[in-house]
């Protein structure tokens, strides 16, 4: 899955898992950028007792082993060190994993989803990503378009976000005004869906009625809007059912 940061790649990955015949199996999510380089291999592939100082007695299953018979999501895969990429390639080719300090392979039956917001082909040219690994993971590529290229999704996304935020904070916000939705539909959203989510959460939490309105929008967002109709200021509401 490729696309700019914040486009919702993890949401799509979750949907793929839930629609698959592995939906009742584990779904292990890993942010490769969040793992220190010195711990990448032990986190992904696990280790045996006595492998290194501080190792858990009895060893530890890695994320691939935990994902067996389910799905593993490797988010920001471009952040993996080259050495870890080499071992990952073997795991994906053989569909088996060896814990660090072990010579006993563990068979794997997993669905692998990788996410990246970088141009991996350019990274290959710059020797920052293994070419053979790219060809191995790029079996089916889905590009998630940025929010600015799918503005028609704004009303439905707002509807879903308001519902989720209501549940989170035990609120009862019903809708967004038509003017608010029109402003939201003309902004460029450099942070994509993640930026929209944070804005809607702030508006819902601070809302003084059952409707979020354009008055709650930050000035910089309203200033960048290009509204061609006076409807944006007429106060009409678009109900989110």
Secondary structure, 3 states (H helix, E strand, C coil): CECCCCCCHHHHHHHHHHCCCCCCCCEEEEEHHHCCHHHHHHHHHEECCCCCCCCCCCCEECHHHHCCCCEEEEECHHHCCHHHHHHHHHHHHHCEECCECCCCCEECCCEEEECECCCHHHHHHCCCCCHHHHHHHCCCCCECCCHHHCHHHHHHHHHHHHHHHHHHHCCCCCEEEHHHHHHHCCCCCCCHHHHHHHHHHHHHHHCCCCEECHHHCCHHHHHHCCCCCHHHHCCCEEECC
